Protein backbone atom coordinates (compact mmCIF):
# COMPACT_ATOMS: atom_id res chain seq x y z
CA UNK A 1 0.00 0.00 0.00
CA UNK A 2 1.37 3.40 -0.97
CA UNK A 3 2.38 5.64 1.87
CA UNK A 4 0.70 8.63 0.29
CA UNK A 5 -2.14 9.01 -2.22
CA UNK A 6 -1.51 10.25 -5.73
CA UNK A 7 -0.65 13.93 -5.75
CA UNK A 8 -2.98 14.72 -8.66
CA UNK A 9 -5.58 16.03 -6.21
CA UNK A 10 -3.38 18.78 -4.84
CA UNK A 11 -4.75 22.33 -4.88
CA UNK A 12 -3.96 24.33 -8.00
CA UNK A 13 -1.65 26.55 -5.96
CA UNK A 14 0.87 23.71 -5.82
CA UNK A 15 1.01 23.20 -9.58
CA UNK A 16 4.58 23.06 -10.79
CA UNK A 17 6.26 22.20 -7.49
CA UNK A 18 8.60 19.24 -7.32
CA UNK A 19 7.34 15.74 -6.60
CA UNK A 20 9.18 15.78 -3.25
CA UNK A 21 7.63 19.11 -2.35
CA UNK A 22 4.21 17.82 -3.34
CA UNK A 23 4.60 14.78 -1.10
CA UNK A 24 5.67 17.01 1.73
CA UNK A 25 2.62 19.19 1.12
CA UNK A 26 0.42 16.12 1.27
CA UNK A 27 2.25 14.79 4.32
CA UNK A 28 1.58 18.00 6.21
CA UNK A 29 -2.12 17.15 6.07
CA UNK A 30 -3.19 20.03 3.82
CA UNK A 31 -5.21 17.69 1.60
CA UNK A 32 -6.43 15.50 4.43
CA UNK A 33 -3.53 13.11 5.07
CA UNK A 34 -2.30 13.53 8.64
CA UNK A 35 1.14 12.75 9.95
CA UNK A 36 -0.36 9.85 11.91
CA UNK A 37 -0.86 8.05 8.59
CA UNK A 38 2.88 8.16 8.11
CA UNK A 39 3.70 6.79 11.54
CA UNK A 40 1.20 3.95 11.23
CA UNK A 41 2.99 2.97 8.03
CA UNK A 42 6.41 3.03 9.68
CA UNK A 43 6.27 -0.45 11.19
CA UNK A 44 9.39 -2.35 10.16
CA UNK A 45 9.95 -6.04 9.72
CA UNK A 46 11.50 -7.99 12.58
CA UNK A 47 15.28 -7.82 12.78
CA UNK A 48 17.45 -10.87 13.30
CA UNK A 49 20.67 -11.23 15.26
CA UNK A 50 23.76 -13.17 14.33
CA UNK A 51 24.19 -14.27 17.96
CA UNK A 52 22.86 -17.69 17.03
CA UNK A 53 24.89 -19.54 19.64
CA UNK A 54 23.04 -17.99 22.55
CA UNK A 55 19.39 -18.26 23.53
CA UNK A 56 19.44 -14.95 25.35
CA UNK A 57 21.09 -11.66 24.45
CA UNK A 58 23.78 -10.72 26.95
CA UNK A 59 24.12 -7.02 27.73
CA UNK A 60 27.03 -5.63 29.67
CA UNK A 61 26.46 -3.25 32.60
CA UNK A 62 26.18 0.34 31.53
CA UNK A 63 29.42 2.28 31.50
CA UNK A 64 27.63 5.18 33.17
CA UNK A 65 26.09 5.28 36.61
CA UNK A 66 22.66 6.02 35.18
CA UNK A 67 20.04 3.41 35.97
CA UNK A 68 16.79 5.21 35.09
CA UNK A 69 16.39 6.22 31.44
CA UNK A 70 12.68 7.03 31.61
CA UNK A 71 11.34 10.40 30.57
CA UNK A 72 12.23 12.74 27.71
CA UNK A 73 15.13 11.56 25.55
CA UNK A 74 18.24 13.73 25.62
CA UNK A 75 21.02 13.98 23.05
CA UNK A 76 24.08 16.22 22.99
CA UNK A 77 26.32 15.05 20.13
CA UNK A 78 26.09 17.78 17.50
CA UNK A 79 28.30 19.50 14.96
CA UNK A 80 27.60 23.22 15.12
CA UNK A 81 27.87 25.38 12.01
CA UNK A 82 27.35 28.77 13.60
CA UNK A 83 24.66 30.57 15.55
CA UNK A 84 21.32 28.81 15.16
CA UNK A 85 18.61 31.03 13.68
CA UNK A 86 15.02 29.70 13.97
CA UNK A 87 12.75 29.67 10.93
CA UNK A 88 10.31 32.47 10.22
CA UNK A 89 7.62 32.89 7.59
CA UNK A 90 10.19 34.62 5.39
CA UNK A 91 13.21 32.34 5.85
CA UNK A 92 13.97 28.73 6.84
CA UNK A 93 16.05 27.87 9.90
CA UNK A 94 19.75 28.57 9.51
CA UNK A 95 22.84 26.90 10.97
CA UNK A 96 20.88 23.98 12.40
CA UNK A 97 23.31 21.80 14.45
CA UNK A 98 23.87 18.45 12.72
CA UNK A 99 23.46 15.38 14.97
CA UNK A 100 26.41 12.99 14.96
CA UNK A 101 26.10 9.39 16.10
CA UNK A 102 28.36 9.09 19.18
CA UNK A 103 30.80 6.21 19.58
CA UNK A 104 28.94 5.19 22.73
CA UNK A 105 25.90 4.28 20.60
CA UNK A 106 27.57 1.03 19.53
CA UNK A 107 28.36 -0.15 23.07
CA UNK A 108 26.70 -3.36 24.26
CA UNK A 109 25.03 -1.69 27.24
CA UNK A 110 21.76 -0.04 28.12
CA UNK A 111 23.49 3.32 27.74
CA UNK A 112 24.69 2.28 24.28
CA UNK A 113 21.19 1.25 23.20
CA UNK A 114 19.77 4.48 24.59
CA UNK A 115 22.35 6.59 22.74
CA UNK A 116 21.62 4.73 19.49
CA UNK A 117 17.88 5.45 19.86
CA UNK A 118 18.55 9.03 20.93
CA UNK A 119 20.48 9.58 17.69
CA UNK A 120 17.41 8.47 15.71
CA UNK A 121 15.34 10.99 17.66
CA UNK A 122 17.85 13.77 16.99
CA UNK A 123 17.95 12.84 13.29
CA UNK A 124 14.14 13.07 13.05
CA UNK A 125 14.23 16.47 14.72
CA UNK A 126 16.92 17.62 12.28
CA UNK A 127 14.87 16.31 9.37
CA UNK A 128 11.78 18.24 10.44
CA UNK A 129 13.82 21.42 10.91
CA UNK A 130 15.81 21.22 7.66
CA UNK A 131 14.16 18.71 5.33
CA UNK A 132 17.46 16.79 5.22
CA UNK A 133 17.26 13.04 5.92
CA UNK A 134 21.02 12.35 5.72
CA UNK A 135 21.58 11.86 9.48
CA UNK A 136 18.55 9.55 9.72
CA UNK A 137 20.01 7.41 6.94
CA UNK A 138 23.21 7.13 9.00
CA UNK A 139 21.31 5.76 11.99
CA UNK A 140 20.85 2.07 12.68
CA UNK A 141 17.08 2.24 12.26
CA UNK A 142 15.50 -0.27 9.88
CA UNK A 143 15.17 0.67 6.21
CA UNK A 144 11.38 0.81 6.21
CA UNK A 145 11.27 3.36 9.01
CA UNK A 146 13.99 5.48 7.42
CA UNK A 147 12.41 5.31 3.97
CA UNK A 148 9.00 6.35 5.30
CA UNK A 149 10.33 9.50 6.93
CA UNK A 150 12.66 10.25 4.02
CA UNK A 151 9.88 10.13 1.44
CA UNK A 152 7.71 12.32 3.65
CA UNK A 153 10.17 15.08 4.36
CA UNK A 154 13.40 14.86 2.38
CA UNK A 155 14.20 18.21 0.82
CA UNK A 156 17.93 17.58 0.56
CA UNK A 157 18.06 19.56 -2.68
CA UNK A 158 19.16 23.01 -1.56
CA UNK A 159 16.82 24.84 -3.92
CA UNK A 160 13.86 22.99 -2.37
CA UNK A 161 14.96 23.73 1.18
CA UNK A 162 14.81 27.48 0.60
CA UNK A 163 11.23 27.26 -0.75
CA UNK A 164 9.56 24.83 1.66
CA UNK A 165 9.82 24.62 5.44
CA UNK A 166 7.92 24.45 8.73
CA UNK A 167 8.15 27.61 10.80
CA UNK A 168 8.23 26.24 14.36
CA UNK A 169 8.28 22.42 14.37
CA UNK A 170 9.12 20.47 17.51
CA UNK A 171 9.88 16.80 18.10
CA UNK A 172 9.93 15.15 21.52
CA UNK A 173 10.52 11.52 22.43
CA UNK A 174 10.14 9.93 25.85
CA UNK A 175 10.88 6.48 27.27
CA UNK A 176 8.02 4.84 29.14
CA UNK A 177 10.26 2.70 31.34
CA UNK A 178 13.57 3.09 33.16
CA UNK A 179 15.20 0.28 31.15
CA UNK A 180 14.24 -1.86 28.15
CA UNK A 181 12.72 -5.35 28.31
CA UNK A 182 14.81 -8.40 27.48
CA UNK A 183 13.16 -10.65 24.89
CA UNK A 184 15.49 -13.61 24.19
CA UNK A 185 17.91 -12.40 21.48
CA UNK A 186 16.67 -8.82 21.47
CA UNK A 187 15.59 -6.00 23.75
CA UNK A 188 12.44 -3.92 23.38
CA UNK A 189 11.83 -0.40 24.57
CA UNK A 190 8.62 1.59 24.21
CA UNK A 191 8.73 5.31 23.56
CA UNK A 192 6.25 8.11 23.04
CA UNK A 193 7.00 10.20 19.95
CA UNK A 194 5.34 13.59 19.49
CA UNK A 195 5.80 15.55 16.27
CA UNK A 196 4.27 19.01 16.12
CA UNK A 197 4.94 20.62 12.75
CA UNK A 198 3.85 24.02 14.04
CA UNK A 199 0.95 26.27 13.03
CA UNK A 200 2.56 27.47 9.80
CA UNK A 201 4.12 25.75 6.79
CA UNK A 202 5.78 27.66 3.94
CA UNK A 203 5.28 26.11 0.50
CA UNK A 204 6.95 27.71 -2.49
CA UNK A 205 7.57 30.78 -0.34
CA UNK A 206 3.91 31.20 0.64
CA UNK A 207 2.89 30.71 4.32
CA UNK A 208 -0.13 28.50 5.02
CA UNK A 209 -1.82 27.71 8.30
CA UNK A 210 -2.17 24.19 9.65
CA UNK A 211 -4.72 23.11 12.19
CA UNK A 212 -3.55 21.31 15.31
CA UNK A 213 -5.38 18.19 14.12
CA UNK A 214 -3.15 17.77 11.07
CA UNK A 215 0.07 19.24 12.39
CA UNK A 216 0.40 17.28 15.64
CA UNK A 217 0.79 13.52 16.01
CA UNK A 218 1.56 11.44 19.09
CA UNK A 219 2.38 7.76 18.68
CA UNK A 220 3.73 4.96 20.80
CA UNK A 221 6.77 3.35 19.20
CA UNK A 222 8.31 -0.01 20.06
CA UNK A 223 12.05 -0.10 19.39
CA UNK A 224 13.57 -3.59 19.09
CA UNK A 225 17.35 -3.68 19.40
CA UNK A 226 19.63 -6.56 18.41
CA UNK A 227 23.39 -6.88 18.37
CA UNK A 228 24.99 -7.15 14.94
CA UNK A 229 28.66 -6.59 14.01
CA UNK A 230 29.40 -5.17 17.46
CA UNK A 231 26.69 -2.54 17.15
CA UNK A 232 22.96 -2.06 17.67
CA UNK A 233 20.46 -2.43 14.84
CA UNK A 234 17.01 -1.04 15.51
CA UNK A 235 13.58 -2.05 14.25
CA UNK A 236 11.06 0.70 14.98
CA UNK A 237 7.35 -0.04 14.81
CA UNK A 238 4.08 1.59 15.71
CA UNK A 239 2.98 0.01 19.01
CA UNK A 240 -0.09 -1.64 17.49
CA UNK A 241 1.85 -3.13 14.60
CA UNK A 242 4.48 -4.39 17.03
CA UNK A 243 1.78 -6.11 19.06
CA UNK A 244 0.28 -7.63 15.93
CA UNK A 245 3.69 -8.94 14.91
CA UNK A 246 4.20 -10.53 18.31
CA UNK A 247 0.69 -11.98 18.44
CA UNK A 248 -0.52 -12.69 14.89
CA UNK A 249 -3.43 -14.76 16.23
CA UNK A 250 -4.80 -11.65 17.95
CA UNK A 251 -4.40 -9.62 14.78
CA UNK A 252 -6.27 -12.29 12.83
CA UNK A 253 -9.06 -12.40 15.37
CA UNK A 254 -9.51 -8.65 14.96
CA UNK A 255 -9.70 -8.93 11.21
CA UNK A 256 -6.23 -7.46 10.79
CA UNK A 257 -7.13 -4.27 12.64
CA UNK A 258 -4.57 -4.08 15.41
CA UNK A 259 -5.90 -0.69 16.35
CA UNK A 260 -8.85 -2.40 18.06
CA UNK A 261 -6.54 -3.87 20.65
CA UNK A 262 -6.66 -0.75 22.82
CA UNK A 263 -3.87 -0.51 25.34
CA UNK A 264 -3.24 -4.23 25.60
CA UNK A 265 0.21 -3.73 24.08
CA UNK A 266 1.51 -3.29 27.60
CA UNK A 267 0.46 -6.87 28.32
CA UNK A 268 2.38 -8.22 25.36
CA UNK A 269 5.67 -7.98 27.23
CA UNK A 270 4.41 -8.74 30.75
CA UNK A 271 6.07 -12.15 30.86
CA UNK A 272 9.51 -10.76 30.02
CA UNK A 273 12.10 -9.48 32.47
CA UNK A 274 13.36 -5.91 32.60
CA UNK A 275 17.11 -5.51 32.29
Buried (B, 14 or more C-beta within 10 A) or exposed (E): EEBBEEBEEBEEEBEEBBEBBBBBBBBBBBBEBBBBBBBBBBBBEEBEBEBEEEEEBEBEEBEBEEEEBEEEBEBEBBEEEEEEEEBBEEEBBEEBBBBBBBEBBBBBBBBBBBBBBBBBBBBBBBBBBBBBBBBBBBBBBBEBBBBBBBBBBBBBBEEBBBBBBBBBBBBBBBBBBBBBBBBEBBBBBBBBBBBBBBBBBBBBEEEBEBEEEBBBBEBBBBBBBBBBEEBBBBBBBBBBBBBBBBBEEBBEEEEEEBEEBEEEBEEBBEEBEEB
